[in-house]
Amino acid sequence: MIGELELEINSKRDKISNIKEETQELKKYKAVLDRMVEWKLCEKTSDRAVFNLLYGSVQLEVVFESHTDKTQHTEMLVKKVGNIKFHLQLDERNSQDYACLVHNLIGQFIETKSNWVKKYPAESDIPLLLHDVALVVSRCRTLGEEIHRLKKWGSLKLDIMEIACKDKQIKILFSSLKVFAKFEVTLVVSPEYPMSSLQVLHLKNYIGDIRMCQIEDVVTSVTPSKNYLIKVVKKIHEALLV
């Protein structure tokens, strides 16, 4: 009898141990999914749903109409969307300039898309709305991360003295004693980054005589893709500063 109890206790201990291991694995999977998903539901009532994006600095609010309609083929009630609102909540005074640039691009994307409700008229369209918005937010966030990396490591490997962001512009100051050149390039980005090409807005020489056409040729030689800005900066460095 005692032997049977010991076996049962050991069996339960093994099960508990297995459950703990499975729980830890599930927590790891959840953490991975949280990093992959750009949005989080922070409020849901019968009147509205509120989602946070970009670490809570972008808020998407979906307001439902007070009445509902029935579908033509079923008795299921369809909740209609009455309004879609965006709230950009970045503290610009205390934020990095590239974070402000990211929010400017997201704001431009929101403004250029007219009549959100017409495109996403029902509660069943919210997943598509979240997908479309999160895709732009993800790409803009990635751009911000690229600029951060260039600010941190660009001076060591790419002869970058300074990077500054304003509105939709990125100013990059290059300086190299090796080729005795110092110049500033101003690039313009869009909310479609990195799918749309970077535009060269301005070139200012401090030392040397780099020409605008040289910068434009380098930029156009790089195909828009992942880490597009970093690839362009590396190409400028390889072509003109090495």
WOTA-V684529 format. One record per residue. N is the residue number from 1. OMEGA is omega in whole degrees, -180 to 180 (NA if undefined). D_LAST is the distance of its C-alpha to the last C-alpha in Angstrom with 1 decimal. Layout:
<<N/OMEGA/D_LAST> <N/OMEGA/D_LAST>>
//
This chain:
<<1/179/82.5> <2/179/80.2> <3/179/78.1> <4/178/77.6> <5/179/76.6> <6/178/74.0> <7/-180/72.6> <8/179/72.5> <9/179/70.8> <10/179/68.2> <11/179/67.6> <12/177/67.0> <13/178/64.7> <14/180/62.6> <15/179/62.6> <16/179/61.5> <17/179/58.7> <18/179/57.6> <19/178/57.8> <20/179/55.7> <21/179/53.0> <22/178/53.1> <23/178/52.9> <24/178/49.7> <25/179/48.2> <26/177/49.2> <27/178/47.6> <28/179/44.3> <29/179/44.5> <30/179/45.4> <31/178/42.5> <32/180/40.2> <33/178/41.9> <34/179/41.7> <35/-178/37.9> <36/-177/37.9> <37/-176/40.3> <38/-174/39.0> <39/175/42.5> <40/176/45.5> <41/-179/49.1> <42/177/50.3> <43/178/53.6> <44/176/56.0> <45/178/59.4> <46/-177/61.7> <47/-174/60.4> <48/173/56.6> <49/-178/53.6> <50/-178/50.6> <51/176/47.3> <52/176/44.4> <53/176/40.7> <54/177/37.4> <55/177/39.1> <56/-179/42.0> <57/174/40.2> <58/-179/41.1> <59/178/44.7> <60/-179/46.3> <61/177/50.1> <62/-179/52.3> <63/-179/55.8> <64/175/58.6> <65/-176/61.6> <66/180/65.0> <67/179/66.5> <68/177/65.6> <69/174/66.3> <70/177/67.6> <71/-178/65.8> <72/-172/67.7> <73/-179/68.1> <74/177/68.4> <75/-179/70.0> <76/179/66.7> <77/179/65.9> <78/-179/62.6> <79/-178/61.1> <80/177/59.6> <81/180/56.6> <82/-178/57.6> <83/175/54.4> <84/-176/50.7> <85/175/49.1> <86/177/45.6> <87/176/45.1> <88/-168/41.7> <89/180/42.3> <90/173/39.0> <91/-172/39.5> <92/-179/36.8> <93/-176/37.5> <94/-178/36.7> <95/176/33.9> <96/-178/30.1> <97/180/28.8> <98/175/27.2> <99/176/30.8> <100/178/32.2> <101/179/29.8> <102/-180/30.9> <103/175/34.5> <104/179/34.1> <105/178/32.9> <106/177/35.8> <107/178/38.1> <108/178/37.0> <109/-179/37.6> <110/-177/41.1> <111/-177/42.0> <112/179/41.0> <113/-178/43.3> <114/175/46.8> <115/178/50.0> <116/-176/48.8> <117/179/52.4> <118/-179/53.0> <119/-179/50.2> <120/-169/51.2> <121/-174/55.0> <122/180/56.4> <123/180/55.8> <124/179/55.0> <125/-178/51.9> <126/177/50.4> <127/178/48.4> <128/177/46.7> <129/180/46.1> <130/179/44.5> <131/-176/42.3> <132/-180/41.1> <133/-178/40.4> <134/179/38.9> <135/179/36.5> <136/179/35.0> <137/-180/35.2> <138/-179/33.3> <139/179/30.5> <140/177/30.2> <141/179/30.4> <142/176/27.5> <143/178/25.4> <144/178/26.5> <145/177/25.5> <146/180/22.0> <147/178/21.6> <148/180/23.2> <149/179/20.7> <150/176/17.7> <151/-174/19.6> <152/-172/20.3> <153/-174/17.1> <154/-179/14.3> <155/-178/14.0> <156/-171/13.5> <157/-171/10.8> <158/178/9.4> <159/178/9.6> <160/177/12.8> <161/-175/15.5> <162/171/18.3> <163/179/19.6> <164/-179/23.1> <165/176/25.4> <166/-177/28.4> <167/178/30.8> <168/-174/28.7> <169/175/25.5> <170/178/22.3> <171/-178/20.4> <172/180/16.9> <173/178/15.6> <174/176/11.8> <175/-178/11.1> <176/175/8.5> <177/-177/10.1> <178/-180/7.3> <179/179/7.1> <180/-179/10.5> <181/175/10.6> <182/-178/12.8> <183/-179/14.3> <184/179/16.5> <185/176/17.0> <186/180/20.4> <187/178/21.2> <188/180/24.7> <189/180/26.0> <190/179/29.5> <191/180/31.9> <192/178/31.2> <193/2/27.7> <194/-178/26.1> <195/178/28.3> <196/-175/27.7> <197/172/24.5> <198/179/22.5> <199/177/23.2> <200/-177/21.0> <201/-171/23.5> <202/174/21.8> <203/178/18.8> <204/178/19.1> <205/172/17.1> <206/175/17.7> <207/-180/15.4> <208/-176/14.1> <209/174/15.3> <210/-178/13.5> <211/180/16.3> <212/-178/18.1> <213/177/18.3> <214/178/14.5> <215/-179/14.6> <216/179/17.9> <217/179/16.7> <218/-178/14.0> <219/-179/16.7> <220/179/19.4> <221/-179/17.6> <222/179/17.9> <223/177/21.5> <224/-178/23.3> <225/179/24.1> <226/-178/24.1> <227/-176/21.2> <228/-178/20.3> <229/180/18.8> <230/179/16.5> <231/179/15.5> <232/-180/14.8> <233/178/12.7> <234/-179/10.6> <235/176/10.3> <236/180/9.4> <237/-179/6.5> <238/-174/5.5> <239/-170/6.8> <240/-174/6.1> <241/-179/3.8> <242/NA/0.0>>
//
